[in-house]
Amino acid sequence: MIRHVPDPVTQALQVVRGDIDVASTIGPDQEEPLRRVPSVVVRATPAATTFYILMNNNPDVGGPFANPKVQQAVRYALDYDGIMKIAGPGAARLAGVIPTLMPGSLDPREAAKTDLARARALLKESGLAAVTGKFQYSSDAIQFGIPTSLIAQKIQADLARVGINLMLDGLPNVTALTLYRAGKDQFGCWGWAADYPDASDFLVYAPGRVVGKRAGWLPSASPAARRLAALADAAEAEPDTRKRIAMLQQFEHMMAQAGPYVPLFQPAIPFAHRSDVAGVTYNSVWALDFAAIRKTA
C-alpha cells in the first residue's frame, strides 16, 4: 500500500509509530531526531537534481532581471552558507547546472562565493536606479524534504542586503508551474531532476531548449547565447567521452558568465524505514525500487 503523505513531519511520526514501513521523503530537520529511534533506520543519498534561480532574460517579462549585470549581481549577493543550511545534510553546492554525480559537472569548489561589494558594484554598472521585481514560487511545494517557501524567504532577505527588492508571490504549485513553463516567471526558484542518468539531460538550460525557453533565453539573445546553443548541440553529439566531458565543462563555465541562472545546490534525499524492513534503496532517477523491499520479521 502506498500512501500520499506530503508533510515530511507527518511521515517521520508515522514511521516511528510503525504506521508506515518506509518514509520516502522526510525533511532535513527530521533526520537527527529519527537517528535516535532504535526501531528506525535513516539514510540519505545524493539526488541528480539541480536547484537553481531563474531570471527571465526577456526584458518584457524579466524587466531589470534581464540585465546581465543584475543577473551577475544576484549571483554574488546570495549567502550560500545559509542556503546550504536549509538544504540540509548531504546537499552539495553546485558550480554549474550539472549535478556532481555526472561526468561533465564542475568541482563545487568553483562555485560562486558571496561577495556583497562586488554585487553592489555590478548593480551600479547596470545603470538602473532601482532593481525590484516579483518572486513567484510554489508556496506549497516540498522538494526532497525542503520547503520552497523557506528558500524563497532566504533569497529575498539576501538580495535586500544589496538593494534588490523582491515581492514574494507564493502560488499553489499547479499555478506556479504553469507560469514557469509558459516563460512568465520574472524571477523564480526551481529544480530540474534527471529524467535519465546522463549529463546531456541538463543541456535543457541552453538557449532555446526547454529551460532556456522558460527563461526567455533564445540563441538570438546575444553572440554568447548563440555560441552556447551550438556548444550544447556539439556536446550532445560528441561520441568521444573525454571530448564530451571537456565540452560539457566548457558549457558550464560559459553559462556562469552569460546564463540567466544561479545554480544553488544538489539536494540529498533523506529517507527512513523501520529496522525490520530490508532492501530499501533510493535512486535519484527512478526513486524507490519497491520490488526489492521486504520485511525481515
Helices and strands as residue ranges (DSSP letters): H 8-17, E 22-23, H 28-35, E 40-46, E 49-55, H 59-62, G 63-66, H 68-77, H 80-87, E 92-93, G 108-110, H 116-126, E 131-138, E 142-143, E 146-147, H 148-160, E 164-171, H 173-181, E 187-193, G 199-205, H 210-214, G 219-221, H 223-237, H 241-258, E 261-266, E 268-274, E 277-278, E 282-283, E 287-288, G 290-292, E 294-295
